[in-house]
Amino acid sequence: MSQKDWMEKDYYKVLGVPKDAKPDQIKKAFRKIARENHPDQHPGDKKAEQRFKEASEAHDVLSDPGKRAEYDEQRNLFGSGGFRFQRPGAGTASGAGGENVFHTTMGDAGLGDLLGNLFGQTAGGASARRTQTRAARRGSDVEGEVTIGFNQAVEGATVGVQMMSEDACPVCHGTGAKPGTSPRVCPTCQGSGVQQASAGGLFSMTETCSECHGRGLIVDDPCDTCHGSGRAESRHTMQVRIPAGVSDGQKIRIKGKGSPGENGGPRGDLYVLVHVRPHPIFGRNGDNLTVTVPVTFTEAALGAEIEVPTLGGGSVKLRVPAGTPNGRTFRVRGRGIAKGSGTKGDLLATIDVQVPDRLTDQARDALRTFTEVSGQQNPRADLLASNR
């Protein structure tokens, strides 16, 4: 590469940022280019590799306040973007034709940290691994079941839930080692819980340590109770608030009430499976309550004002119009299940016309007279005619 090539480099253009870009803008632009052109993601793609190298070179300069100030000063001095650039303290390296050569050291702390965060990798080899602390691990989720009454499901309730979870072993207090002994730091990962696996190219990938399985510790003399896991099953009761309107078979998540984490990690979550006992009178259709209301033939034919029961006791008046057929449903607004919006669903009352199974002689004569004077047509006439 000639001096002219170096003098014409525009690192702001390479990263696609303005000359007054903030450090966060520069970092974000480089991460985007690196993600799209990383050699491990595009093996054999020379253009992507060149783009990645140019972006790395630009980031190395623009992310360092001292280098960036010198770079900007040189560009202002030479006008249209041509300049001679030399890394501070690097001296002049002679190449073919006496060119000034710019070296990008991939082990530099700033770039290594940036790309380590981007690809889940750590630059710097074993020395970097030794500085890592053991990774925090989230506790496992716990499941429980509870059976509640229909009214509790509609109105909400606080109930006790029996839970089985894994807590710290009471004998070894979570270390996994037999009392009187201690676990040792894993020699493979130096206590970090992760190790490097070669992925080719410029970086190595980070994966869970194969020896300690992510704990960062090795237990040589395991606890007899937990067998080295540091965990033991425990049974306890937790008071859980069941929200109003929960339905049968619904699973409720209670954040942070599961098993405790390791190395300062957060607790897992508690999932409660709710079973709802059926009600002897009421049913449910979404946010609406349902009820079947029996009426006499006379009430359905002539019309009537009847009482309909409501959940929790009491009743409401319902006007049944004359000529109401069997199975017709009436809606009583606001007498259903509470919604998240603060409103309530409705009560759906379905009419069930009752046919008497015993009649007196006088009642039979009255019905025969009714049939004669009502002039009703055969209700099955159309059915039979369509079947011929």
Protein Blocks (a to p, Z undefined) as FASTA:
>chain_A
ZZklmmmpcfklmnopafkbcfklmmmmmmmmmmmmgfklmghiaklmmmmmmmmmmmmm
mmpmklmmmmmmmmmmnonopacdddehkapaddehhiacddddfkbmklmmmmmmmnop
aehijmlmmmpccdddddddddddddddfklmmnopadddddddddddfklnonopaehi
acdddfklnonopacddeehjbdcddddfklnonopacfbdcfklnonopacdddddddd
ddehiaehiacddehiaccdeehiacddddddddddddfkbccehjaccddddddfklmm
nopadddddehiajddddddehiaehiacddehiaccdfkopacdddddddddddfbdcf
klmmmmmmmmmmnopacfklmmmmmmZZ
